[in-house]
Each structure stands twice: as C-alpha cells, then as structure tokens.
Amino acid sequence: MSWFSTMALATLACACTGMGEKDTWTMPDVPATEELPEHWRTGLEPGVNLGIAQNYPGDRGIASSPWVLAAEDFETGAVTIPTEEDRYALNVTVVDTEHYTGSHAAEHAWPEGLNGPTTRFVVPSSANEEDRPAYFMRMCFKYDDSFHPGDLTLGVGVKGFGIYCEKEPANVYTPCDGTNWYDVSVQYVGWGPSSKPEANDGYLWVGHMYSYNPYPERAVPALGTVEVSDPAAGDDPYRFSSYADPCWYLGFGDWHCYETGLYLNTPGAHDGEARFWIDGVLESRVTNMRFRDIEDLYPTHMHLNLHRTTEGFPQTMYRWADNIVLATRYIGPVATE
C-alpha cells in the first residue's frame, strides 16, 4: 500500500472513532458569514445548499453561466471537456448503461495492477482576476460493489478530484512552502470489518476532503474534523485530512454529487478556506488556511482524477461519473428537472 493510502486510512480510522489528539495551540474564531467576501457566503447553511446549478435543471445549459469554466454531461456520447494530452478522454469510456442525469456517463475501470493516471484541466487566468477568488469542482459518482475488497481487513483508496496549484513540479514528497504548490482534493477510502448498518457487506466506504498546504497545524475545523498527517519528507507537516463528524458512510451502487471549494488566502495571511459538500450538504469546512505566501500563486489545474492508490486486487473495479462542473462560484447539487 502506498504512503498516501496508509496515511489516509490511518487518519480516517482516528477521525471516525473520535480518537484524534487535539492540538494545544489556541484556535482563532471561525469568521462570521457576514465577515466573508460576498461570493464566499453561499453553501454554509444546514441542509441542502443550492448554488448556480439551481438555474439549470439537469445541468442543461450550465456551461453558459459566466461563473462556469467547463462542464461535461457526456450526452454527446463522447468526452468534450478538455484535459492535458486528452488524458481524461483517452482513459474513460462513455456508456449508456449508467447515468446520473440524461442517458450517458463516463465509466472508470481499474483492472488488477492499474493505478491509473491523473488528468488535468488547465485553469484559465481569467479565473484569477476577481478579488479574493474561489474555485469549485463538482462531480457525481457511483461506485460499483467491485470496490469491496473481499478480505475485510484490506484498505481500498482512490482519488476523486481536486483543485491544485502546480506552478512548479511537485509531488507528495515535496513539502509545501507557500511558494511552490498546494491543493484541496477529495478522495475515497474504505475499511472493515464493520457491523454498522451503513456498511457494504461489512465494508465501510467514505469520501472526504484533504489538503496539501504549508500550515496544516493552523487549520481550524469549523465543521468536521482536521487530522494532520505525518510528513512524507522533511520534519514539518504539510497535509491534513478532513472528515465529516459523524462520518457519512456511502453505499456501493448509489449516486451522489460531491463538491469541493478552495477559497484562496491573501498572500501571507491565514484567511483561506476549504469546503466539501455531498449532495449539497456541507460536510467539512476548514478555515484559517494559508495556501500561499506570494501573490502569483494561483490554482493552475483542476484534476479529474483516475488514480487508484491501492492496486493489488484481482477484480476490475468500476466507478461511473456524470455532471462534471468546474466553476468560480459554489455550484450545488444538480437541480431536478
């Protein structure tokens, strides 16, 4: 199992059982909603939060919104969203046997031994022009029961999607320092055995947010938990995982809309945020974040990730994706027809 998966599963078990140690530093207050930039205030209410998608039932025409950078519903029968080297189009299959809306979806398949690629959408410079910019990704997923490992003691991990600054070449072994890289991302992990009623034949499946950033120990869990990971390189941590509290356990075979938001900090200040929603319900919100220390360090890519962090299973694992939207405003769940 990779370092990434080992750390994710370890922090997940800690977070979902309430056993994490608390930092001893004094946390600042969570900013009141009225203190936030106006375009940061959406999506914070209890229950389902509607966003720009409410004006486009079934996501029809959502690409015409001035806040949308790209959208994909696969209804052309092909992949139209652009990614570097066409990696997303070359590594998924558009099918008419599964869909969230419409009649098509993308099928992601991982046969034995395959990790899968990272596919990158390039964030246009126009997304960075607003004062206090924010960035959002929403993808709807359905996980097949092939993600059940068979052996309940084995962990499974697969990345979902995320917003990245990759101004310089970097990876998980490159410490974030405020001048090189950061991210806010979503991944999915499973573990067992479990007798919880939400378990999939004894196996629990969870989607959660994580972030590589220079100051994870100063991140404030306004909603959910923050679990700081041990560094993969160097002495200082530069990653945390955030989980809903209580955890939202996902069912194999169920469609859900997942969204994450990166709210960029003022250079050198702890005034950024990261958020994660499932079906429009805010599950995690982390404040007091400091992604960057220099002005020219904006998000460069949005990952439509096809990377599985645990590959040693004999069965082919399947996931379906639909209703992808990338934007500079909170998107919200797909509006009903």
MOBELGI-V649106 format. One record per backbone hydrogen bond with DSSP energy under -0.5 kcal/mol. CO is the residue of the C=O (numbers start at 1). NH is the residue of the N-H. Records with the same first field share a line. If there is no record, write none. Layout:
BEGIN
CO->NH + NH
END
This chain:
BEGIN
2->6
3->7
4->8
5->9
6->10
7->11
8->12
9->13
10->14
11->15
12->16
13->17
14->17 + 18 + 19 + 20
15->18
25->27
32->35 + 36
33->36
37->40
38->41
41->44
47->282
48->50
49->333
51->54
52->55
53->56
56->59
57->60
59->62
61->64
62->65
65->68
67->328
70->326
72->324
74->77
78->80
83->86
84->87
86->90
87->91
88->91 + 92
89->92
93->107
95->105
101->104
105->95
106->108 + 321
107->93
108->319
110->317
111->114
115->308
117->306
119->304
120->84
121->302
124->127
125->128
126->129
130->133
133->264
135->262
136->327
137->260
138->325
139->258
140->322
141->256
142->320
143->253
144->147
145->148
149->151
150->152
151->154
152->192
156->190
157->309 + 310
158->188
160->305
161->186
162->303
163->184
164->166 + 300 + 301
165->182
171->174
173->175
178->293 + 294
180->167 + 168
182->165
184->163
185->210
186->160 + 161
187->208
188->158
189->206
190->156
191->204
196->199
199->201
200->203
202->193 + 194
203->200
204->191
205->250
206->189
208->187
209->242
210->185
211->213 + 240
212->183
213->216
215->218
216->219
219->221
220->222 + 287
223->285
225->243
226->228
227->241
238->213
239->229
240->211
241->227
242->209
243->225
247->249
248->207
251->254
254->143
256->141 + 258
257->279
258->139
259->277
260->137
261->263 + 275
262->135 + 264
263->273
266->269
269->271
272->289
273->263
274->286
275->261
276->283 + 284
277->259
278->281
280->49 + 282
281->278
284->276
285->222 + 223
286->274
287->220
289->272
290->214
292->268
295->297
300->123
301->164
302->121 + 304
303->162 + 305
306->308
307->159
309->2
311->113 + 313
317->110
318->144
319->108
320->142
321->106
322->140
324->72
325->138
326->69 + 70
327->136
330->52
331->51 + 53
335->58
END
